Amino acid sequence: MKKPVLIFFVALSLLIFSESYSQSRGQHLNKTQVDDIDNFTNVGNIGLTVTNFGIFGHGYNNPDRPSCLYKLHSSNPREQVEHLSYGGLWIGGKGGFFGGTHVSSAIIDGVFDYGDQGFEFTTSAADSDTIITRSSIITSRWFDPSAISHQDFICNFTDKNTRVPGTEIEIPNHIPLGLDVHMESYAWNYAYADAFVILNYTIRNVSPNPIEDIYAALWVDASIGNMNYTSIYEPGGGWSWYDNLNGYDAEHKLAYQYDADGDDGFSESYLGIRFLGASVPTANYNVYYNQWQWSTSSSGDFPDYVMPVDDEGRYKTMSTTHPYRSPPAQGGIPD
């Protein structure tokens, strides 16, 4: 079976909101502008790598850093579970700089380097254009009275560039909508709040034209597994994502994945991603869920679980829910 990709529509706070609202593995990430990939949440029990170019997770490229690990501070090897390889923001709409329907993406299936199609959010070439850290903990070196949580990460990126800043490298097939994105992540060390991280996106139309029928999404390569059970960092270690199941709780706007057999007790936690709301009235947006087989644009066995290959396909995927989401098989949708 092929590895599934989940696409979740989650936790967004927008100036131009998406979700049907109209208004006028592993290879290294390697980008040459000022990209910050060295920050991960560590104040609570989730270790989530956050970048300043729209991607979270690090693709299991560094055994000394978590991609999305829970429980980060546990000494019990059975509780040190990784949950995703990469995730990233997608934004689609009609209009903007060049008109037509386009989707700007932080990452898509099977690409892991700047200059590849699908790596479409960039920072500037300024040395200061990195992630800012704030903390509400008075004794922290990052203390800031404006902090929202015990550990805030703050950054900005854009889809406006058609070349990687500071280089002559073109971003293939990228047609910008004309968007600036401000992202903040929040994490806490309270016992009742140390198992989640909030991602808060503010998306601004900076093109001279309206962008209508906007959708925002999170593409997530969910991969539940425990490196203490079988490690991809060791020769022959492999990875145990073959029996993962996915599901979507429409009532709570919650997408999830879990390991079906728990890997002999080494992979028993769930990955859950939930939409928390937006700056527009609830009646003016919808939330959708989709999944497909990793990097598979056609499938004889699962013809409805295929990867969208262009902006038109991605936009359609973002604006609909997979027809087989309910009822889930054995508590989730099989790979």
C-alpha positions as a Markdown table, in Angstrom:
| # | Residue | x | y | z |
|---|---|---|---|---|
| 1 | Met | 0.0 | 0.0 | 0.0 |
| 2 | Lys | 1.1 | 3.5 | -0.7 |
| 3 | Lys | 1.7 | 6.1 | 2.0 |
| 4 | Pro | -1.3 | 8.4 | 2.5 |
| 5 | Val | -1.2 | 12.2 | 2.5 |
| 6 | Leu | -3.8 | 14.0 | 4.5 |
| 7 | Ile | -5.0 | 17.5 | 3.7 |
| 8 | Phe | -6.5 | 19.3 | 6.6 |
| 9 | Phe | -8.2 | 22.7 | 6.8 |
| 10 | Val | -7.3 | 24.0 | 10.1 |
| 11 | Ala | -6.6 | 26.8 | 12.7 |
| 12 | Leu | -6.6 | 29.9 | 10.6 |
| 13 | Ser | -7.2 | 33.5 | 11.5 |
| 14 | Leu | -7.3 | 35.5 | 8.3 |
| 15 | Leu | -7.7 | 39.0 | 6.9 |
| 16 | Ile | -8.9 | 37.5 | 3.6 |
| 17 | Phe | -10.4 | 34.3 | 4.7 |
| 18 | Ser | -10.6 | 31.2 | 2.7 |
| 19 | Glu | -12.9 | 28.2 | 3.0 |
| 20 | Ser | -15.6 | 29.4 | 0.4 |
| 21 | Tyr | -15.5 | 33.0 | 1.5 |
| 22 | Ser | -15.5 | 35.7 | -1.3 |
| 23 | Gln | -14.1 | 39.2 | -0.9 |
| 24 | Ser | -12.9 | 42.1 | -3.1 |
| 25 | Arg | 10.0 | 12.4 | 3.1 |
| 26 | Gly | 13.0 | 12.3 | 3.8 |
| 27 | Gln | 15.2 | 14.6 | 1.9 |
| 28 | His | 16.6 | 17.8 | 3.3 |
| 29 | Leu | 14.9 | 21.1 | 2.9 |
| 30 | Asn | 17.6 | 23.3 | 1.3 |
| 31 | Lys | 16.9 | 26.9 | 0.4 |
| 32 | Thr | 19.4 | 29.7 | 0.1 |
| 33 | Gln | 17.6 | 32.8 | 1.2 |
| 34 | Val | 17.3 | 33.5 | 4.9 |
| 35 | Asp | 15.3 | 30.4 | 5.8 |
| 36 | Asp | 14.9 | 29.4 | 9.5 |
| 37 | Ile | 14.5 | 25.7 | 10.0 |
| 38 | Asp | 16.1 | 25.4 | 13.4 |
| 39 | Asn | 13.1 | 26.2 | 15.7 |
| 40 | Phe | 10.9 | 23.6 | 17.3 |
| 41 | Thr | 8.5 | 23.9 | 20.2 |
| 42 | Asn | 9.9 | 22.5 | 23.4 |
| 43 | Val | 8.1 | 24.2 | 26.2 |
| 44 | Gly | 5.4 | 21.5 | 26.4 |
| 45 | Asn | 5.3 | 17.9 | 25.3 |
| 46 | Ile | 5.0 | 18.4 | 21.6 |
| 47 | Gly | 8.2 | 19.0 | 19.6 |
| 48 | Leu | 7.0 | 20.6 | 16.4 |
| 49 | Thr | 9.6 | 22.1 | 14.0 |
| 50 | Val | 8.4 | 25.4 | 12.6 |
| 51 | Thr | 9.9 | 27.3 | 9.6 |
| 52 | Asn | 9.6 | 30.8 | 8.2 |
| 53 | Phe | 8.5 | 29.6 | 4.7 |
| 54 | Gly | 5.2 | 28.0 | 5.4 |
| 55 | Ile | 6.4 | 24.4 | 6.2 |
| 56 | Phe | 6.3 | 22.6 | 9.6 |
| 57 | Gly | 8.1 | 19.4 | 10.4 |
| 58 | His | 11.6 | 18.5 | 9.0 |
| 59 | Gly | 11.0 | 15.3 | 7.1 |
| 60 | Tyr | 12.8 | 13.1 | 9.7 |
| 61 | Asn | 16.2 | 14.5 | 8.5 |
| 62 | Asn | 17.7 | 15.1 | 11.9 |
| 63 | Pro | 17.8 | 12.5 | 14.7 |
| 64 | Asp | 18.5 | 15.2 | 17.2 |
| 65 | Arg | 15.4 | 17.2 | 16.5 |
| 66 | Pro | 11.7 | 16.4 | 16.5 |
| 67 | Ser | 9.6 | 16.7 | 13.5 |
| 68 | Cys | 6.3 | 16.5 | 15.4 |
| 69 | Leu | 7.1 | 14.3 | 18.4 |
| 70 | Tyr | 5.0 | 13.6 | 21.5 |
| 71 | Lys | 5.8 | 13.1 | 24.3 |
| 72 | Leu | 8.9 | 15.2 | 23.9 |
| 73 | His | 10.1 | 15.2 | 27.5 |
| 74 | Ser | 9.2 | 11.6 | 28.4 |
| 75 | Ser | 11.9 | 9.2 | 29.4 |
| 76 | Asn | 9.8 | 6.2 | 28.3 |
| 77 | Pro | 10.8 | 5.1 | 24.8 |
| 78 | Arg | 7.3 | 3.9 | 24.1 |
| 79 | Glu | 5.9 | 7.4 | 24.5 |
| 80 | Gln | 8.3 | 9.2 | 22.1 |
| 81 | Val | 6.2 | 9.0 | 19.0 |
| 82 | Glu | 6.6 | 11.0 | 15.8 |
| 83 | His | 3.5 | 12.0 | 14.0 |
| 84 | Leu | 4.3 | 13.8 | 10.7 |
| 85 | Ser | 7.1 | 14.2 | 8.2 |
| 86 | Tyr | 6.2 | 17.5 | 6.7 |
| 87 | Gly | 3.2 | 19.9 | 6.7 |
| 88 | Gly | 2.6 | 23.1 | 4.8 |
| 89 | Leu | 0.2 | 25.9 | 3.9 |
| 90 | Trp | -1.8 | 26.0 | 0.7 |
| 91 | Ile | -3.9 | 29.0 | -0.4 |
| 92 | Gly | -6.1 | 29.0 | -3.5 |
| 93 | Gly | -8.3 | 31.7 | -5.0 |
| 94 | Lys | -9.6 | 33.4 | -8.1 |
| 95 | Gly | -8.0 | 36.7 | -9.2 |
| 96 | Gly | -5.0 | 38.4 | -7.6 |
| 97 | Phe | -2.0 | 39.5 | -9.7 |
| 98 | Phe | -2.8 | 37.6 | -12.9 |
| 99 | Gly | -6.4 | 36.6 | -12.7 |
| 100 | Gly | -7.6 | 33.0 | -13.1 |
| 101 | Thr | -7.6 | 30.2 | -10.5 |
| 102 | His | -4.3 | 29.6 | -8.8 |
| 103 | Val | -3.0 | 27.8 | -5.7 |
| 104 | Ser | 0.2 | 28.8 | -3.8 |
| 105 | Ser | 1.7 | 26.0 | -1.8 |
| 106 | Ala | 4.5 | 25.6 | 0.7 |
| 107 | Ile | 5.1 | 22.0 | -0.3 |
| 108 | Ile | 3.5 | 19.2 | -2.4 |
| 109 | Asp | 4.1 | 15.5 | -2.7 |
| 110 | Gly | 7.6 | 14.4 | -3.6 |
| 111 | Val | 9.5 | 17.8 | -3.6 |
| 112 | Phe | 12.1 | 18.7 | -1.0 |
| 113 | Asp | 14.2 | 21.5 | -2.3 |
| 114 | Tyr | 14.1 | 25.2 | -3.3 |
| 115 | Gly | 13.6 | 25.6 | -7.0 |
| 116 | Asp | 11.2 | 22.7 | -7.1 |
| 117 | Gln | 7.6 | 23.1 | -8.2 |
| 118 | Gly | 5.4 | 23.5 | -5.2 |
| 119 | Phe | 7.9 | 25.3 | -2.9 |
| 120 | Glu | 6.2 | 28.6 | -3.5 |
| 121 | Phe | 6.4 | 30.6 | -0.3 |
| 122 | Thr | 9.6 | 32.5 | 0.4 |
| 123 | Thr | 11.1 | 34.9 | 2.8 |
| 124 | Ser | 13.3 | 37.9 | 1.8 |
| 125 | Ala | 17.1 | 37.9 | 1.6 |
| 126 | Ala | 17.4 | 40.1 | 4.6 |
| 127 | Asp | 19.5 | 38.7 | 7.5 |
| 128 | Ser | 16.8 | 39.7 | 10.0 |
| 129 | Asp | 14.0 | 37.9 | 8.2 |
| 130 | Thr | 13.9 | 34.9 | 10.6 |
| 131 | Ile | 11.6 | 33.5 | 13.2 |
| 132 | Ile | 11.1 | 35.7 | 16.3 |
| 133 | Thr | 10.5 | 34.0 | 19.7 |
| 134 | Arg | 8.4 | 35.4 | 22.5 |
| 135 | Ser | 7.4 | 34.0 | 25.9 |
| 136 | Ser | 5.0 | 35.0 | 28.6 |
| 137 | Ile | 7.2 | 33.3 | 31.2 |
| 138 | Ile | 8.8 | 36.2 | 33.2 |
| 139 | Thr | 12.0 | 34.3 | 33.8 |
| 140 | Ser | 12.5 | 33.3 | 30.2 |
| 141 | Arg | 15.2 | 35.0 | 28.1 |
| 142 | Trp | 12.5 | 35.5 | 25.5 |
| 143 | Phe | 10.1 | 37.2 | 27.8 |
| 144 | Asp | 7.9 | 39.7 | 26.1 |
| 145 | Pro | 4.7 | 41.2 | 27.7 |
| 146 | Ser | 3.0 | 40.9 | 24.3 |
| 147 | Ala | 3.5 | 37.1 | 24.2 |
| 148 | Ile | 0.4 | 35.0 | 23.8 |
| 149 | Ser | 1.8 | 31.7 | 25.1 |
| 150 | His | 4.8 | 30.3 | 26.9 |
| 151 | Gln | 6.5 | 29.9 | 23.5 |
| 152 | Asp | 5.4 | 32.0 | 20.5 |
| 153 | Phe | 7.1 | 31.6 | 17.1 |
| 154 | Ile | 6.5 | 34.5 | 14.7 |
| 155 | Cys | 7.4 | 34.9 | 11.1 |
| 156 | Asn | 6.4 | 36.3 | 7.7 |
| 157 | Phe | 6.5 | 34.9 | 4.2 |
| 158 | Thr | 5.0 | 35.6 | 0.8 |
| 159 | Asp | 3.9 | 34.0 | -2.5 |
| 160 | Lys | 4.9 | 37.0 | -4.6 |
| 161 | Asn | 8.4 | 35.8 | -5.6 |
| 162 | Thr | 8.8 | 33.8 | -8.8 |
| 163 | Arg | 12.5 | 33.4 | -8.1 |
| 164 | Val | 14.2 | 32.3 | -4.8 |
| 165 | Pro | 15.3 | 35.6 | -3.2 |
| 166 | Gly | 19.0 | 36.2 | -3.5 |
| 167 | Thr | 19.4 | 33.7 | -6.4 |
| 168 | Glu | 18.6 | 33.3 | -10.1 |
| 169 | Ile | 16.6 | 30.1 | -9.4 |
| 170 | Glu | 13.1 | 30.2 | -10.9 |
| 171 | Ile | 10.2 | 28.6 | -9.0 |
| 172 | Pro | 8.7 | 26.4 | -11.7 |
| 173 | Asn | 5.1 | 27.0 | -12.8 |
| 174 | His | 4.4 | 29.4 | -9.9 |
| 175 | Ile | 1.8 | 32.0 | -10.6 |
| 176 | Pro | 1.5 | 34.2 | -7.5 |
| 177 | Leu | -1.9 | 35.3 | -6.2 |
| 178 | Gly | -0.2 | 38.2 | -4.4 |
| 179 | Leu | -0.3 | 37.2 | -0.7 |
| 180 | Asp | 1.7 | 38.1 | 2.4 |
| 181 | Val | 1.3 | 35.6 | 5.3 |
| 182 | His | 2.0 | 36.4 | 8.9 |
| 183 | Met | 2.2 | 33.2 | 11.0 |
| 184 | Glu | 2.3 | 32.8 | 14.8 |
| 185 | Ser | 2.5 | 29.5 | 16.7 |
| 186 | Tyr | 1.6 | 29.1 | 20.3 |
| 187 | Ala | 2.7 | 26.4 | 22.9 |
| 188 | Trp | 2.3 | 26.1 | 26.6 |
| 189 | Asn | 3.8 | 24.0 | 29.4 |
| 190 | Tyr | 0.6 | 23.6 | 31.5 |
| 191 | Ala | -0.2 | 20.0 | 32.2 |
| 192 | Tyr | -3.6 | 20.5 | 30.6 |
| 193 | Ala | -2.3 | 22.3 | 27.5 |
| 194 | Asp | 1.1 | 20.7 | 26.7 |
| 195 | Ala | -0.2 | 18.3 | 24.0 |
| 196 | Phe | -1.1 | 20.8 | 21.3 |
| 197 | Val | 0.3 | 23.7 | 19.3 |
| 198 | Ile | -1.8 | 26.4 | 17.7 |
| 199 | Leu | -0.9 | 27.8 | 14.3 |
| 200 | Asn | -2.4 | 31.2 | 13.6 |
| 201 | Tyr | -2.2 | 32.5 | 10.0 |
| 202 | Thr | -3.1 | 36.1 | 8.9 |
| 203 | Ile | -3.3 | 36.2 | 5.1 |
| 204 | Arg | -3.3 | 39.6 | 3.3 |
| 205 | Asn | -4.1 | 40.3 | -0.3 |
| 206 | Val | -1.3 | 42.7 | -1.5 |
| 207 | Ser | -2.1 | 42.4 | -5.2 |
| 208 | Pro | -3.9 | 45.3 | -6.9 |
| 209 | Asn | -6.9 | 43.1 | -7.6 |
| 210 | Pro | -9.6 | 41.3 | -5.5 |
| 211 | Ile | -9.1 | 37.6 | -4.7 |
| 212 | Glu | -12.4 | 35.8 | -4.5 |
| 213 | Asp | -13.5 | 32.3 | -3.5 |
| 214 | Ile | -10.4 | 31.8 | -1.3 |
| 215 | Tyr | -9.5 | 28.5 | 0.3 |
| 216 | Ala | -6.7 | 27.9 | 2.8 |
| 217 | Ala | -5.5 | 24.4 | 3.7 |
| 218 | Leu | -2.8 | 22.5 | 5.5 |
| 219 | Trp | -1.2 | 19.7 | 3.5 |
| 220 | Val | 0.2 | 17.2 | 5.9 |
| 221 | Asp | 2.3 | 14.1 | 5.3 |
| 222 | Ala | 1.0 | 12.3 | 8.4 |
| 223 | Ser | 3.3 | 9.4 | 9.5 |
| 224 | Ile | 2.7 | 7.9 | 12.9 |
| 225 | Gly | 5.7 | 5.9 | 14.2 |
| 226 | Asn | 8.3 | 5.5 | 16.9 |
| 227 | Met | 12.0 | 5.7 | 16.1 |
| 228 | Asn | 12.7 | 3.5 | 19.1 |
| 229 | Tyr | 10.6 | 0.7 | 17.5 |
| 230 | Thr | 12.0 | 1.0 | 14.0 |
| 231 | Ser | 14.2 | 4.0 | 13.0 |
| 232 | Ile | 14.7 | 5.4 | 9.5 |
| 233 | Tyr | 18.0 | 6.8 | 10.8 |
| 234 | Glu | 19.5 | 3.3 | 11.0 |
| 235 | Pro | 20.4 | 1.0 | 8.1 |
| 236 | Gly | 17.5 | -1.4 | 7.4 |
| 237 | Gly | 15.4 | 0.4 | 10.0 |
| 238 | Gly | 12.5 | 1.4 | 7.6 |
| 239 | Trp | 9.4 | 3.1 | 8.7 |
| 240 | Ser | 6.1 | 1.7 | 10.0 |
| 241 | Trp | 3.5 | 3.8 | 8.3 |
| 242 | Tyr | 1.9 | 1.0 | 6.2 |
| 243 | Asp | -0.9 | 0.3 | 8.7 |
| 244 | Asn | -1.8 | 3.9 | 9.6 |
| 245 | Leu | -5.5 | 4.8 | 9.4 |
| 246 | Asn | -7.0 | 8.2 | 8.8 |
| 247 | Gly | -10.3 | 9.7 | 9.7 |
| 248 | Tyr | -12.3 | 13.0 | 9.9 |
| 249 | Asp | -14.7 | 14.1 | 12.6 |
| 250 | Ala | -16.9 | 16.6 | 10.8 |
| 251 | Glu | -18.8 | 17.7 | 13.9 |
| 252 | His | -15.6 | 18.8 | 15.6 |
| 253 | Lys | -13.7 | 19.7 | 12.3 |
| 254 | Leu | -11.0 | 17.3 | 13.4 |
| 255 | Ala | -8.8 | 15.2 | 11.1 |
| 256 | Tyr | -6.8 | 12.4 | 12.6 |
| 257 | Gln | -4.4 | 9.5 | 12.0 |
| 258 | Tyr | -3.3 | 6.6 | 14.2 |
| 259 | Asp | -1.3 | 3.4 | 13.9 |
| 260 | Ala | -3.7 | 0.5 | 13.6 |
| 261 | Asp | -1.8 | -2.1 | 15.6 |
| 262 | Gly | 0.1 | 0.4 | 17.9 |
| 263 | Asp | 3.5 | -1.1 | 16.9 |
| 264 | Asp | 3.6 | -3.4 | 20.0 |
| 265 | Gly | 2.8 | -0.5 | 22.2 |
| 266 | Phe | 5.4 | 1.9 | 20.7 |
| 267 | Ser | 2.9 | 4.0 | 18.6 |
| 268 | Glu | -0.3 | 4.5 | 20.5 |
| 269 | Ser | -0.9 | 8.2 | 20.3 |
| 270 | Tyr | -2.9 | 10.0 | 17.6 |
| 271 | Leu | -2.2 | 12.9 | 15.4 |
| 272 | Gly | -5.1 | 15.3 | 15.4 |
| 273 | Ile | -5.5 | 18.6 | 13.4 |
| 274 | Arg | -8.5 | 20.8 | 14.1 |
| 275 | Phe | -9.9 | 23.9 | 12.5 |
| 276 | Leu | -10.3 | 26.5 | 15.3 |
| 277 | Gly | -12.1 | 29.4 | 13.6 |
| 278 | Ala | -11.5 | 32.5 | 11.6 |
| 279 | Ser | -12.0 | 36.2 | 11.5 |
| 280 | Val | -15.2 | 35.9 | 9.4 |
| 281 | Pro | -18.6 | 34.8 | 10.6 |
| 282 | Thr | -19.0 | 31.0 | 10.9 |
| 283 | Ala | -21.9 | 31.1 | 8.4 |
| 284 | Asn | -19.5 | 32.3 | 5.7 |
| 285 | Tyr | -17.0 | 29.4 | 5.6 |
| 286 | Asn | -17.0 | 25.6 | 5.3 |
| 287 | Val | -14.3 | 23.1 | 6.4 |
| 288 | Tyr | -13.3 | 20.2 | 4.1 |
| 289 | Tyr | -11.1 | 17.1 | 4.3 |
| 290 | Asn | -9.3 | 15.0 | 1.7 |
| 291 | Gln | -6.6 | 12.4 | 1.5 |
| 292 | Trp | -4.7 | 10.5 | -1.2 |
| 293 | Gln | -1.8 | 8.1 | -1.8 |
| 294 | Trp | 1.6 | 9.7 | -1.5 |
| 295 | Ser | 2.8 | 11.1 | -4.8 |
| 296 | Thr | 0.3 | 9.0 | -6.8 |
| 297 | Ser | -1.6 | 10.8 | -9.6 |
| 298 | Ser | -3.4 | 7.7 | -10.8 |
| 299 | Ser | -4.4 | 4.4 | -9.2 |
| 300 | Gly | -6.2 | 1.3 | -10.5 |
| 301 | Asp | -6.8 | 0.1 | -7.0 |
| 302 | Phe | -7.9 | 3.4 | -5.4 |
| 303 | Pro | -8.9 | 5.7 | -8.3 |
| 304 | Asp | -10.5 | 8.2 | -5.9 |
| 305 | Tyr | -7.4 | 8.5 | -3.7 |
| 306 | Val | -5.1 | 10.3 | -6.1 |
| 307 | Met | -2.9 | 13.4 | -5.9 |
| 308 | Pro | -3.9 | 16.6 | -7.6 |
| 309 | Val | -1.2 | 17.5 | -10.1 |
| 310 | Asp | -1.9 | 21.2 | -10.9 |
| 311 | Asp | -3.5 | 24.4 | -9.6 |
| 312 | Glu | -6.9 | 23.4 | -10.9 |
| 313 | Gly | -6.8 | 20.0 | -9.3 |
| 314 | Arg | -5.5 | 21.4 | -6.0 |
| 315 | Tyr | -8.2 | 24.1 | -5.9 |
| 316 | Lys | -10.9 | 21.5 | -6.5 |
| 317 | Thr | -9.5 | 19.3 | -3.8 |
| 318 | Met | -9.4 | 22.2 | -1.4 |
| 319 | Ser | -13.1 | 23.0 | -2.0 |
| 320 | Thr | -14.6 | 19.5 | -1.5 |
| 321 | Thr | -14.5 | 16.7 | 1.0 |
| 322 | His | -13.5 | 13.2 | 0.1 |
| 323 | Pro | -16.7 | 11.1 | -0.6 |
| 324 | Tyr | -15.6 | 8.2 | 1.5 |
| 325 | Arg | -14.9 | 10.0 | 4.7 |
| 326 | Ser | -18.0 | 8.5 | 6.4 |
| 327 | Pro | -18.6 | 6.0 | 7.7 |
| 328 | Pro | -14.9 | 5.3 | 8.5 |
| 329 | Ala | -13.6 | 1.8 | 8.2 |
| 330 | Gln | -12.5 | 0.5 | 11.6 |
| 331 | Gly | -12.3 | 4.0 | 13.0 |
| 332 | Gly | -10.5 | 5.5 | 10.1 |
| 333 | Ile | -10.0 | 5.5 | 6.3 |
| 334 | Pro | -7.5 | 2.8 | 5.2 |
| 335 | Asp | -4.3 | 3.6 | 3.3 |
